[in-house]
């Protein structure tokens, strides 16, 4: 069922039934439904990527804001310690 074939970067396991299915098709014949399904899947993945990219940008913005606020808190602690009068 599975066979191994060498490629340039190492060994790859190949499902022989899949190879037989594709190998039995004539070179001019294309499974239109399969191509359409793959195109639809690509479009859905592209939309998901766009959606997640927006979240990534928002996370970066919030990370920068959090770091700025932490820096301000640190500065306030330092200035508070410097302005305290020794007892």
C-alpha positions in Angstrom: 0.0 0.0 0.0 2.7 2.5 0.9 6.1 2.7 -0.8 9.1 5.0 -0.2 10.7 7.0 -2.9 13.8 9.2 -2.7 13.7 12.9 -3.4 16.4 15.5 -3.3 16.0 16.2 0.5 15.3 12.7 1.9 12.8 9.9 1.8 9.1 10.4 1.2 6.3 7.9 1.8 3.9 7.7 -1.1 0.5 6.0 -1.0 0.6 3.6 -3.9 -3.2 3.6 -4.5 -3.1 7.4 -5.0 -0.3 6.9 -7.4 -2.2 4.2 -9.3 -5.3 6.4 -9.5 -3.5 9.4 -11.0 -1.3 7.1 -13.1 -4.3 5.5 -14.7 -5.8 8.7 -16.0 -4.9 9.8 -19.5 -2.7 12.9 -19.7 -5.5 15.0 -21.3 -8.1 14.0 -18.8 -8.5 16.2 -15.7 -10.9 15.7 -12.8 -12.8 19.0 -13.0 -14.6 18.5 -9.6 -11.3 17.8 -7.9 -9.7 21.0 -9.3 -12.8 23.0 -8.4 -12.8 21.6 -4.9 -9.1 22.5 -4.5 -9.7 26.0 -5.8 -12.5 26.5 -3.3 -10.3 25.2 -0.5 -7.6 27.6 -1.6 -10.0 30.5 -1.6 -11.3 29.6 1.9 -7.7 29.3 3.2 -6.9 32.7 1.7 -9.9 34.3 3.5 -8.8 32.6 6.7 -5.3 34.0 6.3 -6.6 37.5 5.7 -8.8 37.2 8.8 -5.9 35.9 11.0 -3.6 38.6 9.6 -5.9 41.2 11.0 -5.7 39.6 14.5 -1.9 39.3 14.2 -1.6 43.0 13.5 -3.9 43.8 16.4 -1.9 41.6 18.7 1.3 43.3 17.7 -0.3 46.7 18.4 -1.5 45.6 21.8 1.9 44.0 22.7 3.5 47.4 22.0 1.0 49.2 24.1 1.5 46.8 27.0 5.3 47.3 26.8 4.8 51.1 26.8 2.6 50.9 29.8 5.1 48.6 31.6 7.9 51.1 30.8 5.8 53.9 32.3 5.1 51.9 35.4 8.8 51.3 35.8 9.5 55.0 35.4 6.9 55.9 38.0 8.4 53.5 40.5 11.9 55.0 39.9 10.6 58.6 40.2 8.6 57.7 43.3 11.7 56.2 44.9 13.8 59.3 44.0 11.2 61.8 45.4 10.8 60.0 48.7 12.4 61.8 51.6 14.7 59.6 53.6 13.5 59.1 57.2 
